[in-house]
Amino acid sequence: MLGFTRDTRGVPTYRDDAIVLRTHLLGEADKIVTLLCKKSGKVRAVAKGVRKTTSRFGARLEPFTAVDVQLFEGKSLDIIQQADTIGAYSSAISHDYAKYTSAMVMVETADTLSDHDYQQAHYMLLLGGLRSLAQGDHPSGQVVDSYLLRALALAGWSPSLEVCAVTGEPGDHRAFDVSLGGVVAANIAPPGTPQLTPGAKELLQALLAGEWEAVERAESGVSSQVSGIIAAYTQFHLERHVRSFAHLDRSEKTTVTH
């Protein structure tokens, strides 16, 4: 499939694979759709008449859906001319509260990260995460935690887990300071720095590497601590409050379908 970057494509009409991040109502029948495009990065576009019952592709432009989209380049907002479904994840995610709140955190994070230094890997990571949520491959909380760590790593903010984040000294450091970038030596850790419980560092490493067998073996108390650390670490580096965290539902049981 052909795609063009926002500053080099040089044509009024272009085509790309995209994920719908969010939508806003516009007038009586239109929507503004924010897309994360594989080639073009984040794009805001108008879907004209999409709220009419006669719309040809209204249902294809719901949040969390992956689409093959054709757009016309406008002055301020592009215009969606055609959309064909690649991944119909919206329904499966939206009808499950744990999946829905996890997906909201993921797309909000992707929305922020794509404002600067966009890479195609961000699109692929989000696509894989939404697919995993929709299919129920792993518990929703684990999917969102793994996504956040990987997305931050792509942005250059991978937490230091093997060596002290300040000195580079290797060791079994258990103090984790989000502002310093990960684990730090005991003699460097500021007063009150949270201490990782046994198994927490290993769980962080497994989530970052996508080692799902190790992730699913983690005890619930360890998982809870790690989730809190990841949430704090994410919001520190994004330099903003991720509003969707307030609604994140982590009550889902660890049993998964295969």
KOLLUMKOL-47038 format. One line per 10 residues: for each residue y, z negated, x negated of N, C-alpha, C. Coordinates in steps of 0.1 Angstrom, whole numbers, plus 5000, padded with zeros to 4 digits. Each point is the difference from the previous one (the first is absolute). Example, Ala and Ser with C-alpha at 12.3 -4.5 7.8 and 13.67 -1.06 7.14 Angstrom:
2
4943,4922,4868,5012,5000,5009,5012,5000,4991  5011,5007,5004,5011,5000,4991,5011,4992,5008
This chain:
258
4988,5000,4992,5012,5000,5008,5012,5000,4991  5010,5008,5004,5013,5001,4992,5009,4988,5004  5007,4995,4990,5010,4990,5003,5011,5001,4990  5012,4995,5003,5011,5001,4991,5007,4987,4999  5005,4997,4988,5008,4988,4998,5014,5001,5007  5006,4989,5003,5012,5001,5008,5011,5007,4992  5000,5000,4987,5011,5006,4993,4997,5014,4994  4988,5005,5002,4997,5012,4993,4994,5011,5010  4997,4996,5012,4992,5010,5008,5009,5012,5004  5013,4998,5002,5009,5011,5002,4997,5009,5012
4993,4995,5010,4998,5009,5012,5002,4991,5012  5005,5006,5011,5003,4992,5012,4988,4995,5007  4988,5006,4999,4988,4996,5007,4990,4996,4989  4993,4989,5002,4990,4996,4990,4989,4992,5008  4989,4999,4993,4988,4994,5006,4994,4989,4990  4995,4990,5006,4995,4989,4991,4990,4991,5008  4992,4993,4993,4992,4989,5006,5009,4988,5001  4999,4992,5011,5009,4989,5001,4993,4988,5008  5005,4988,4998,4996,4989,5008,5012,4995,5008  4999,4998,5013,5011,4995,5008,5002,4985,4997
5011,4996,4995,5003,4986,4997,5006,4993,5012  5009,5006,5006,5007,4994,5012,5007,5010,5008  5004,4997,5012,5007,5009,5009,5012,4992,5007  5010,5007,5003,5011,4995,5008,5004,5009,5011  5003,4995,5012,5004,5008,5011,5014,5007,4997  5001,5012,5005,5013,5007,4998,5002,5008,5013  5011,4996,5007,5003,5007,5013,4989,4997,5010  4999,5009,5009,4990,4998,5011,4986,5005,4997  4999,5010,4991,4987,5006,4998,4996,5001,4985  5008,4997,4991,4997,5002,4986,4997,4987,4993
4995,5002,4988,4997,4988,4991,5004,5004,4986  5005,4990,4992,5001,5001,4986,4988,4994,4994  4993,5008,4991,4987,4997,4994,5002,4998,4985  4996,4989,4995,5001,4998,4985,4986,5003,4995  4999,5009,4991,4987,5005,4995,4999,4997,4985  4988,4997,4995,4998,4999,4986,4991,5013,4997  5007,5009,4994,4994,5013,4997,4993,5000,4986  4989,5007,5000,4992,5001,4987,5008,5006,4989  5007,5011,5002,5008,5007,4990,5014,4996,5000  5006,4998,5011,5014,4998,5002,5005,4986,5000
4991,4990,5000,5005,4986,5001,5004,4997,5014  5009,4991,5001,5005,4995,5013,5009,5010,5007  4997,5003,5012,5009,5010,5007,5002,4994,5014  5013,5001,5005,5003,4997,5014,5003,5013,5007  4994,5001,5011,5000,5013,5008,5001,4997,5015  5005,5010,5007,5001,4999,5015,4989,5007,5006  4993,4994,5009,4990,5007,5008,5006,5002,5014  5004,5012,5003,5007,5003,5012,4990,5001,5012  5004,4994,5011,4993,5000,5012,4986,4993,5000  4998,4992,4989,4987,4995,4998,4996,4989,5010
5010,4995,5007,4997,4989,5011,4997,5006,5013  5001,5013,5002,4997,5007,5012,4985,5001,5002  4995,4999,5012,4986,5001,5003,4994,5014,4996  5009,5010,4999,4996,5013,4996,5000,5003,4985  5003,4989,4993,5001,5002,4985,4987,5004,4994  5000,5010,4991,4988,5005,4994,4994,4991,4989  5009,4991,4994,4994,4992,4990,5006,4986,5000  5004,4995,5011,5005,4986,5001,4991,4989,4995  4987,5001,5005,4991,4990,4996,4996,5000,4985  5003,5011,4994,4996,5002,4986,5010,4993,4990
5011,4996,5006,5011,4994,4992,5002,4985,5002  4989,4993,5002,5000,4986,5002,4999,4994,4986  5005,4988,4998,4999,4993,4987,4985,4999,4996  4998,5001,4987,4987,4999,4993,4992,5013,5001  5005,5010,5006,4992,5013,5001,5003,5008,4988  4990,5007,4995,5002,5010,4989,5000,5014,5006  5010,5008,4996,5002,5013,5007,5003,5010,4989  4996,5013,5004,5005,5012,4992,5012,5004,5008  5012,4999,4994,5012,5002,5007,5008,5012,4994  5006,5007,5009,5010,5011,4996,5014,4995,5004
5009,5001,4991,5014,4995,5002,5010,5011,4997  5011,4999,5007,5012,5008,4996,5010,4991,4994  5006,5004,4989,5009,4992,4992,5014,5000,5007  5004,4988,5005,5013,4999,5006,5011,4994,4991  5012,4999,5005,5011,4994,4991,4998,4986,4998  4997,4992,5010,4998,4985,4998,4986,4996,5003  4994,5006,5011,4986,4997,5004,4993,5014,5001  4988,5000,4995,4991,5012,5001,4995,5000,5015  4994,5012,5003,4995,5001,5014,4985,5004,4999  4992,4992,5008,4986,5003,5000,4997,5011,5009
4994,5011,4995,4997,5011,5008,4985,5000,5005  4991,4994,4992,4986,5000,5003,4993,4988,4993  4990,4995,5007,4993,4988,4994,4985,5001,5005  4991,5000,4990,4986,5000,5003,4994,4988,4993  4991,4993,5008,4994,4988,4995,4990,5002,4989  5002,4992,4989,4991,4999,4989,4991,4988,5002  5006,4988,5003,4993,4988,5001,5006,4992,5013  4992,4999,5010,5004,4994,5013,4997,4985,4999  5008,4993,4992,4998,4986,4998,5008,4991,5010  5010,5005,5006,5009,4992,5008,4993,4992,5011
4991,5006,5008,4994,4994,5011,4991,4988,4996  4992,5002,4990,4990,4990,4995,5008,4988,4994  5011,5003,4994,5008,4989,4994,5008,4993,5010  5007,5007,5009,5009,4994,5010,4993,4992,5010  4988,5002,5003,4992,4992,5010,4994,4988,4994  5002,4997,4987,4995,4988,4994,5011,4993,4993  5004,4987,5004,5012,4994,4995,4999,4998,4985  4989,4995,4995,4999,4998,4986,5002,5013,4992  4994,5010,5004,5002,5013,4994,5014,5005,5001  5006,4998,5012,5014,5005,5002,5010,4993,4991
4999,4986,5000,5010,4993,4992,4998,5003,4985  4987,5002,4996,4998,5004,4986,5006,5014,4997  4998,5009,5009,5006,5013,4998,5015,5000,5000  5006,4992,5008,5014,4998,5000,5006,4996,4986  4993,4990,4994,5004,4995,4987,4999,5012,4990  4989,5007,5001,4998,5011,4990,5010,5011,5001  5003,5004,5013,5010,5011,5001,5014,4996,4997  5003,4987,5003,5013,4995,4996,5002,5000,4985  4989,4995,4993,5001,5000,4985,5001,5014,4995  4992,5009,5005,5000,5014,4995,5014,5006,5003
5006,4997,5011,5013,5005,5003,5010,4995,4990  5000,4988,4996,5009,4995,4990,4997,5005,4986  4987,5001,4996,4997,5004,4986,5003,5015,4999  5000,5008,5010,5002,5014,4999,5015,5004,4999  5009,4990,5001,5014,5002,4998,5003,5004,4986  4991,4995,4990,5003,5003,4986,4987,5004,4993  5001,5009,4992,4989,5004,4991,4987,5002,5008  5001,5009,5010,4988,5004,5008,4990,5007,4992  4987,4997,5002,4988,5006,4994,4990,5004,5011  4993,5011,4998,4990,5004,5010,4990,4989,5001
4997,4992,4990,4991,4989,5001,5003,4990,5010  5013,4999,5003,5004,4991,5011,4995,5005,5014  5001,5013,5002,4995,5006,5012,4985,4998,5001  4993,5003,4989,4985,4999,5001,4996,4986,5002  5006,4990,4994,4997,4986,5001,5002,4996,5015  5011,5003,5006,5002,4997,5014,4991,5007,5009  4997,5012,4998,4990,5008,5008,4987,4993,4999  4995,4996,4989,4987,4993,4998,5000,4987,5007  5011,4992,4999,5001,4987,5007,4999,5001,5015  5008,5010,5005,5000,5001,5015,4986,5005,5005
4994,5009,4992,4986,5004,5004,4991,4989,5000  5001,4991,4990,4991,4989,4999,5002,4990,5012  5013,4998,5003,5003,4991,5012,4993,5006,5013  5003,5013,5002,4995,5006,5012,4985,5000,5001  4993,5002,4989,4986,5000,5000,4993,4986,5000  5008,4990,4997,4994,4987,4999,4991,4998,4988  5004,5007,4989,4991,4999,4988,5000,4986,4994  5012,4993,5001,5002,4987,4994,5009,4992,5009  5000,4986,5000,5009,4993,5007,5014,5004,4998  5008,5000,5010,5014,5005,4999,5008,4992,4990
4999,4987,4999,5008,4993,4990,4996,5004,4986  4988,5003,4997,4996,5004,4987,5005,5014,4997  5000,5009,5010,5006,5013,4998,5015,5000,4996  5007,4992,5008,5015,4999,4997,5003,4994,4987  4992,4989,4996,5002,4994,4987,4998,5010,4989  4989,5007,5001,4996,5010,4989,5011,5011,5000  5004,5005,5011,5010,5010,5001,5013,4995,4993  5005,4988,5003,5012,4995,4995,4999,4999,4984  4990,4995,4995,4998,4998,4986,5000,5014,4993  4993,5010,5006,4999,5013,4994,5013,5007,5001
5007,4999,5011,5013,5007,5002,5010,4994,4990  5000,4987,4998,5010,4994,4990,4996,5004,4986  4987,5002,4997,4996,5004,4987,5005,5015,4998  4999,5008,5010,5005,5014,4998,5015,5000,4997  5007,4990,5006,5015,4999,4998,5003,4994,4987  4990,4995,4992,5003,4994,4987,5000,4985,5000  4995,4994,5011,5001,4986,5002,4986,4994,5001  4990,5004,4993,4987,4994,5000,5001,4986,4994  4995,4990,5007,5001,4987,4995,4991,4998,4988  5005,4992,4990,4993,4996,4988,4989,4990,5004
4988,5003,4998,4989,4991,5003,4991,4996,4988  5000,5008,4990,4992,4997,4988,5008,4993,4989  5013,5002,4999,5008,4994,4989,5012,4993,5007  5006,4991,4993,5013,4994,5004,5010,5011,5002  5006,5000,5012,5010,5010,5003,5013,4999,4991  5002,4989,4994,5012,4998,4992,4997,5003,4985  4989,4994,4995,4998,5001,4985,4989,5010,4997  4992,5004,5010,4989,5009,4997,4988,4994,4994  5000,4986,5000,4989,4993,4994,4988,5000,5009  4988,5004,4996,4989,5000,5008,4995,4986,5003
4992,4999,5011,4995,4986,5003,4998,4999,5015  4993,4989,5004,4997,4998,5014,5012,4993,5006  5012,5007,5001,5012,4994,5006,4998,4999,5015  5004,4989,5006,4998,4998,5014,5013,4998,5008  5011,4999,4993,5013,4999,5007,5005,5014,5003  5004,5003,5013,5004,5013,5004,5015,4999,5005  5009,5007,4992,5014,5000,5004,5004,5014,5004  5003,5002,5012,5003,5014,5005,5013,5006,4993  5009,4991,4996,5013,5005,4994,4997,5004,4985  4990,4994,4994,4997,5003,4986,4990,5011,4999
4993,5004,5011,4992,5012,4999,4985,4997,5000  4995,4988,5003,4986,4997,5000,4997,4987,4994  4988,4999,4994,4996,4987,4995,5008,4997,4987  5003,4987,4998,5007,4996,4988,4993,4988,4994  5002,4998,4987,4994,4989,4993,5006,4987,5006  4992,4989,4999,5004,4987,5006,5013,4995,4994  5002,5002,4987,5012,4995,4994,5013,5008,5003  4998,5011,5007,5011,5009,5003,5003,4999,5015  4990,4997,5008,5002,5000,5015,5011,4990,5004  5009,5005,5008,5011,4991,5006,4993,4989,5008
5007,4988,5001,4994,4989,5009,4998,5005,5014  4988,4996,5006,4997,5004,5013,4994,5014,5002  4997,5007,4989,4994,5013,5000,4986,4998,5007  4996,5009,5009,4987,4999,5007,4989,5002,4990  4989,4992,5001,4989,5001,4992,4989,5008,5007  4994,5010,4994,4989,5007,5006,4988,4992,5001  4994,5000,5012,4987,4992,5002,4989,5008,4993  4988,4994,4997,4989,5007,4995,4996,5012,5008  4999,5012,4994,4997,5012,5008,5012,5008,5004  5012,4995,5000,5012,5007,5004,5003,5011,4991
5000,4998,4987,5004,5010,4991,4990,5012,5000  4987,4996,5002,4989,5010,5001,5002,5008,5013  5004,4994,5010,5002,5007,5013,5012,5010,4998  5011,4996,4994,5011,5008,4998,4996,5013,4992  4992,4998,4989,4995,5011,4992,4991,5009,5008  4992,4994,5009,4991,5009,5008,5008,5008,5011  5010,4994,5006,5008,5007,5009,5008,5012,4993  5004,4997,4988,5008,5010,4993,4991,5012,4996  4987,4997,4997,4991,5010,4996,4992,5006,5011  5001,4994,5012,4992,5006,5011,4985,4996,4999
4997,4989,4994,4986,4995,4999,4997,4992,5013  4995,5007,5010,4999,4994,5014,4989,4990,5001  4990,5002,4993,4989,4990,5000,5005,4986,4995  5008,5000,4990,5005,4988,4994,5011,4994,5010  5008,5009,5006,5010,4996,5009,4994,4993,5012  4989,5005,5006,4994,4995,5012,4992,4987,4997  4997,4997,4988,4993,4988,4996,5010,4988,4999  5013,5002,5000,5009,4990,4997,5000,4990,5012  5002,4987,4996,5001,4990,5011,5013,5001,5007  5000,4995,5013,5012,5002,5008,5012,4993,4994
4998,4988,4994,5012,4993,4995,5006,5007,4988  4992,5007,4992,5004,5008,4989,5008,5012,5005  4994,5006,5010,5007,5012,5006,5013,4997,5006  5001,4988,5006,5013,4996,5006,5011,4998,4989  4996,4994,4989,5010,4998,4989,5004,5013,4995  4991,5009,4997,5003,5013,4994,5008,5008,5009  4998,5000,5013,5008,5007,5010,5014,4995,5000  5002,4987,4999,5014,4995,4999,5007,5004,4987  4993,5000,4989,5005,5004,4987,5004,5015,5001  4992,5008,5006,5003,5015,5000,5012,5002,5009
5001,4993,5011,5012,5002,5009,5012,4996,4993  5000,4989,4993,5012,4996,4992,5003,5009,4989  4990,5005,4993,5002,5009,4989,5006,5014,5005  4995,5004,5011,5005,5013,5006,5015,4999,5004  5003,4989,5007,5014,4999,5004,5010,4997,4989  4995,4994,4989,5009,4998,4989,5003,5013,4993  4990,5009,4998,5002,5012,4993,5007,5011,5009  4998,4999,5013,5007,5010,5009,5015,4995,5002  5003,4988,4996,5013,4994,5001,5005,5001,5015  4991,4998,5009,5003,4999,5014,4989,4993,5008
5004,4995,5011,4990,4994,5009,4992,5011,5007  4987,4999,4999,4991,5010,5007,4998,4994,5014  5007,5005,5010,5000,4994,5013,4986,4999,5006  4992,5010,4998,4987,5000,5006,4991,4988,4995  5003,4994,4989,4992,4989,4996,5000,4989,5010  5011,4998,5007,5001,4989,5010,4989,5002,5011  4995,5012,5003,4991,5002,5011,4986,5003,4995  4998,4999,4987,4987,5004,4994,4989,4990,5005  4990,5006,5006,4988,4992,5005,4989,5001,4991  4996,4988,4994,4989,4999,4991,4989,4992,5006
4999,5000,5013,4989,4992,5007,4987,5008,5001  5000,5013,4995,4988,5009,5002,4989,4994,4991  4988,5000,5006,4988,4995,4993,4997,5010,4989  4992,4995,4990,4997,5008,4988,4989,5010,5003  4993,4999,5011,4990,5010,5003,5006,5014,5002  4994,5010,4993,5005,5013,5001,4990,5009,5005  5004,5012,5005,4991,5010,5004,4998,5011,4990  4988,5006,4999,4997,5010,4990,4994,5012,5007
